[in-house]
Each structure stands twice: as structure tokens, then as C-alpha cells.
Amino acid sequence: MFAGSNSSTESDSEAVLPAGGTVTSFYVQLAGPPGTAKSYTFTLRHWNAAGTLETPTGVSCTITGTAVPLQCSTSSFTPVSFAAGELIDVEVDPSGNPTSQTAFWSATY
């Protein structure tokens, strides 16, 4: 349902939501480990149709170290509602200079 790309340009990584709905869970998987004492934190972001960042969603999860599985998920948050035409993306925050990895994410919407 969601498509985007890895980019430091926000508009390149946002996906337009074709219908209104509510995000109730969030899942991320990495293609490989970040590395010892290193991590990636992934945060779901909500933009209105005008391109203004809404109040922080509070939806995030972290993948750390070398242990498997290389995934994180959460459903312990207040559901986030979106209107048709609003935008969704994921902010990625590395810690400890992790190994570059491809990430895949999804959300129950």
C-alpha cells in the first residue's frame, strides 16, 4: 500500500494516502544488522495535504545490534488517523554509525 524511497528530500519519500484510515500497528525489517552497539530508530510521520508535519505520532521502533530477527514492530500507541490526500513517511535515525542497510516497512491501515 505504501511506496517511497530513501531520500533526504522529504517529498521524495512521502506517500499520498488514497483514502482516510487509521494506523494501528507499525512494522520494520532490515536486510542486515546495524552492527554491534549500533541501531536504527524508525518513526512514522504524518503530514497534512498541504505538506505540513502534523503533531508527532509517537509511533516508533528500534532495531539494535547483530541479533536476529532484524525487525521491530509496535501496536502500543494511540492510533493515528489520516484523511484522504494526507501524506505518510518514515524517518530513519541511525545511532553509532550503523552499517548501511535496506529497510522495509509496513503499517496496518
Buried (B, 14 or more C-beta within 10 A) or exposed (E): EBEBEEEEEBEEBBBEBEEEBEBBBBBBBBEEBBBEEBBBBBBBBBBEEEEEBBEEBEBBBBBBBEEEEBBBBBEEBEEBEBEEEBBBBBEBEBEEEBBEBEBEBEBBB
